[in-house]
Structures are given as C-alpha cells and as structure tokens.
Amino acid sequence: MLKNMDFYVTPVLNIDGYMFSWFNESTRLWRKSRSIPPEGCWCHGVDLNRNFNANWGTVGVSRDCCQNTYCGSGPVSEKEAEAVTQFVGSRVDQILCFLTIHSAGQLLLMPYGHPQISAPNYDELKAVGQAAAAAMKAVHGMVYRVGTSSEILYSNSGSSRDWARLIGIPFSYTFELRDMGEFGHLLPEDQIQPACEEAFEGVRTIITYVHDKAFHNRTLTEGSRGGKRGGKMRGSR
C-alpha cells in the first residue's frame, strides 16, 4: 500500500494548547487553542474541533469565549484549522481518507455531528467502522462503539471530521480512545501502549478497506477485511 498511497500525519495539531496543558496541575486538562481572546473577553483559545467550516456554529457549541466548546469568532478563525483547511483542501481530489485521533470514550465517530444531516455513504461508513471496532476489540478486548456523534455521543458542528466529508473526502472518522469513564482523559501511563496498539489496528483496518476499494475495486462484501494491511491517518493517491 505504501507504493500506492502517501500518508500525511500531524502528531499534534493543537501544539500551543498541548504545551499549556503541562504548565501546571490547573491546566492539565486544557482543551482549546491558545489564541488571543476576542475583544471584550479575557479567556484565551478556541475549541479547534468546532472551528472548521462544516455547519459551523449550529449545534453543540458555545459563543461564550470562556467555555470549552467556544467555536470561535467565525469558521476557520484559528491558524491551526486554517493550516489543515489549506493543506487538505488543496489536495481534496487526491485524498481518500481523513482520520483524527482524540480521547476519551472508546468511540469511532462518523460524519455528521448534526442530527439532521446524514453522509451519502452512511451505511458504508458504518460497516467499515464496525469492522475497525472488531479489529480493535481483538487486540485487548476493549469495546468501541460506532456511529455519528449525534447518535452515540452528542450533537456538534464544526469538526474536522465533518469538514473532510463535506468537501468530498469519502472516508472520515474520529477515534475517541480509552477509556469509558473510569479515568477519562487522565489515562494511566500503563494503558498508553495498549491504547496505541488497538488504535493502530483500527486505523489499519480502515486504510486497508480504502486502499483495496480505490486500487482493486473491492468492497466490504467482497472480503476486503483481510489481505494486506498498513497505513496511518491520512492517505492520498
């Protein structure tokens, strides 16, 4: 598959927010970016996963700049969202799959977060997601639920996942890694490696399907769950 596709990987999109999360114990669960507050507000940052131009600002967001779900002053107002939009958007006719990895909740989310909008290939996305969840469970026995955000989590808008599908990328998912509530975002160190191992199998299953469909005209019903595997996050022909 590496002969047929390129893989683009962004290890950490919200690098400023990530660095700030290590500032002290009070910032450990910082979620947003670290952009300058809008006029009349003293709170820094925007929830980047609500800042993309996909039904922006409609559901599951806050217009209060001090809230964790603050969606920004407008779609793609943040430099991080702009960078992804420009890089991926300029290659949209080549991109086969767009994956983002978050925590927590043990979920595999599909487009769309808005409850009244459905992806045209919903059934295929669901089937491929379920195959990935089965592969993840086979690693360490962890159960991952598959569905749209509005179905199995909560309604939201402005996610990069939804944006990628909206501009025409056929396969787009968000992985919400371990766990299901015991530790939440403060996952014990000894679970990091197992979480990565099962996530890799999920990603590999999706990328295998995407590759075989694009280059061998295979579909899930034709047995493409098996065969060669490989890949990471974003692939393009």
Buried (B, 14 or more C-beta within 10 A) or exposed (E): BEEEBEBBEBEEBBEBBBEBBEEEEEEEEBBBBBBEBEEEEEEBBBBBBBBBBBBBBBBBBBEEBEBEBBBBBEBBBBEBBBEBBEEBBEBEEEBBBBBBBBBBBBBBBBBBBBBEBBBEBBEBBBBBBBBBBBBBBEBEEBEBBBBBBBBBBEBBBBBBBBBBBBBEBBBBBBBBBBBBEEEEBEBEEEBEEBBEEBBBBBBBBBBBBBBBBBBEEBBBEEEBBEEEBEBEBBBBE
